[in-house]
Amino acid sequence: MAKLILDDLDPQMLESLKMRAAKHNRSVESELKAILQDVITAEAATQAQKMATFRAEVTQMRQSLPHQNYTDSAVMVREDRDQ
């Protein structure tokens, strides 16, 4: 497993971390691991929610358009090049 070294950590931050670790009955190292895991999990959930919202918006936009057959733009580009 990888090791992580933190240099020049603010003493006040370290003290807060120690207090938080004690509150959760963990070592400072275990508390840091838990904090990192919480942040990564929350970030992944936020990203998943953004993607779900985006997909819903795209679906709604598609449904709001009239159901027509649209010309393939590649065909139009080829025709334009041939002229």
C-alpha positions in Angstrom: 0.0 0.0 0.0 1.2 3.5 -0.7 2.4 5.9 1.9 1.5 9.5 2.1 3.7 12.1 3.9 2.3 15.5 4.8 4.9 18.2 5.4 4.4 21.6 7.0 1.0 20.8 8.4 -0.5 23.7 10.3 -0.3 22.8 14.1 -3.8 24.0 14.6 -5.1 21.7 11.8 -3.1 18.8 13.3 -4.6 19.4 16.7 -8.1 19.5 15.2 -7.4 16.3 13.4 -6.2 14.6 16.6 -9.4 15.8 18.3 -11.6 14.5 15.5 -9.7 11.2 15.5 -10.2 10.8 19.3 -13.9 11.7 18.9 -14.3 8.8 16.4 -12.0 6.4 18.4 -9.5 6.3 15.6 -5.8 6.9 15.1 -4.9 10.1 13.2 -3.9 7.9 10.2 -7.3 6.1 10.3 -9.1 9.4 10.6 -7.3 10.7 7.6 -8.2 7.6 5.6 -11.8 8.0 6.6 -11.8 11.7 5.6 -10.2 10.9 2.2 -12.7 8.1 1.6 -15.7 10.4 2.5 -14.5 13.1 0.1 -13.9 10.7 -2.8 -17.3 9.0 -2.2 -19.1 12.3 -2.1 -17.3 13.5 -5.2 -18.3 10.4 -7.1 -21.9 10.7 -6.0 -22.0 14.4 -7.1 -20.5 13.5 -10.5 -23.1 10.7 -10.9 -25.9 13.1 -10.0 -24.6 15.6 -12.5 -24.6 13.0 -15.2 -28.1 11.8 -14.4 -29.4 15.3 -14.5 -27.6 15.9 -17.9 -29.1 12.7 -19.3 -32.6 13.7 -18.1 -32.2 17.1 -19.7 -31.0 15.6 -23.0 -33.9 13.2 -23.0 -36.4 16.0 -22.3 -34.9 18.1 -25.2 -35.1 15.1 -27.6 -38.8 14.5 -26.6 -39.6 18.2 -27.1 -38.4 18.1 -30.7 -40.8 17.1 -33.4 -40.3 13.5 -34.6 -38.7 14.1 -38.0 -36.1 12.3 -40.0 -33.1 14.6 -40.3 -30.6 14.5 -43.1 -27.2 13.1 -42.2 -24.8 16.1 -42.1 -22.1 13.9 -43.7 -24.2 13.7 -46.8 -24.7 17.4 -46.9 -20.9 18.0 -46.5 -20.1 15.6 -49.3 -22.7 17.3 -51.6 -21.1 20.7 -50.8 -17.6 19.4 -51.5 -18.8 18.0 -54.9 -20.0 21.5 -56.0 
